[in-house]
Amino acid sequence: MPETAAPPRRSSSAWPILFGGIIVTLAFFALLSFFSEEKEPVPEIAFGQLVEDAKAGRVESIVVRGEAITATYVSDGGDPVVKESRLAENVDIVAVLRGEGIALSRAAAPAGGAGVDLEFEENSSSGWSTALTIGLNVVPLLLFGVIIWFFFKQSNRAGSQAGAFGKSHARLVTGGKITVTFDDVAGVDEAKQELTEVVEFLKYPAKFAALGARIPKGILLLGPPGTGKTLLARAVAGEAGVAFFSISGSEFVEMYVGVGASRVRDLFEQAKSNAPCIVFLDEIDAVGRQRGTGLGGSHDEREQTLNQILTEMDGFEAGTNVVVIAATNRPDILDPALVRPGRFDRKVVLDAPDVRGREAILKVHVKGKPLDADVSVEKVARTTPGFTGADLANLVNEAAILAARRDKTVIGMTDFEEAVDRVLAGPERKSRLLSAEERRLTAYHEGGHVVVAHFTAKGERPHKVTIVSRGVAAGYTRFLPAEESHFRTPEMLQDQLCAAMGGHAAEELVFGTASTGPSNDLEQVGRIARAMVKRWGMSARIGPVTFGKTEELVFLGREISETRDYSEETARIIDEEVRALIVQAAARAKAILVEHRDLLDHLAATLLEVETLQGEDLARVLGPGADAEAAGAAPPMAAMRLDAS
């Protein structure tokens, strides 16, 4: 998508050129001055003394160059002596010599009379000397002027760069160049419905103004990473055919105080001059955090930027068709003044899509790609619960890469299955060599998960099991829910705990003790059991009470801190109840494996032979599942607790 961006900054290279030119010029004039000087000093005499010497016959020749006189004296067998003199102003040397009776040629001198060979030469060196003198005087002044001009130019450039430092770095895309529309966004039908009205506002503002309705100032898109917040904002601009300003919240804040606020002012000025338009602020939480929560200059600068955003959003005049769309996955930390009505009038939540949404997203991403006849987009959607739009786009790309790596001309269903495993657990590590005993232990461990899950009433169904290493795992079992649900009952969670303990129980049953392999399973089991007791009130001994105030990252599901609001005695009871749930799940898992030991052995042997089973092949090996009572369904919660000792 074409975007307009600021040209790259160029580093100035004028300094080396300037100083190099100065050095070369000074060196040139120094050489001229050196070569223009006489090697030996010449004695000077007065003009009157020169005339007396000529009258006495001691001068052999006189050469006149302008006002300069060079006289060569008669030698006494040695080197001739040369002396210099100068003519006074308005003095004619010919008249002076003749007046003294001195012949102008030694050959024409009368017997016993004086004579000199008088010559006149053009003063060729006078112009050069004058130019040299002027150059030596003027060039330093010129160099000084060049330096002053250079510094003035640099200061102007620095001033212009300082002015540009406070300009907005938002990328502008004109309406005609945006090709993304609502047809390119799938799985978020409710969000598109909310934003369709914004498109209508931007395209036909008079229609709503006639009824007294005003355009929403701001729309806040909330959702986990990868759910399509940025794509949806571009689609709104594409549908409305208006200009689109895009900038991240981190691009406002700099180490210099006031720069962020200046960029905010410049951004909104550009938006108003290009109205109707959309301003998209990605990761608004970078500058929209609650004020007064930190110390230091960086926080002061961020708060000034936030204050300027609040002021600008309040300053929209009636009829200004500018809509601010912001996106974040941390709405819990935003300042209340930012998210109130009048600034962000609407909050649109984009969550991970359900199976129908995933199917629609996959159809968008596989459009134009060669698919094999056995590819079922619906089946791929069912095998990817919890995937976001970005995950599904990556999944389709990974499948295409795998097909190309295998020199195929179409993308097959096996490529999609492999791509799902690569996204979830990483690529296969067939180069990781395991001993025969380790392969056997892995086969029974993964087989334990599969058999226990197969014979639970409300647990997730095993879809694929492999003993080929992926990522850091020696084996891998993937489950699929019978149907997607947004709530979990105690029975569902108990069956999930039981299936997670299946690998640990299988190792103890077959090998007499468990290895370090189930460590990740035990972490998962402990987390679920503790949440059942402390957060979801699923303990008959404690009752429907929650304990501890937990601070979490919204949409990310990570606990960052917990405020303990219960006593040590309550903490001991919580630990006992958590342990009871885990021990009960382990006992159930072991009982199921003891009852179906033949199936466990058969499944482990098959895995050692073929390494991977999935879908119909796995269902054929497992056979029909037993009913809940035969499989040892979970007892009621009142009878669930075991003796913690």
Summary of the structure (lengths in Angstrom):
residues: 645
radius of gyration: 47.4
end to end distance: 65.7
largest distance: 161.5
contacts: 1893
relative contact order: 0.06
helix: 50%
strand: 14%
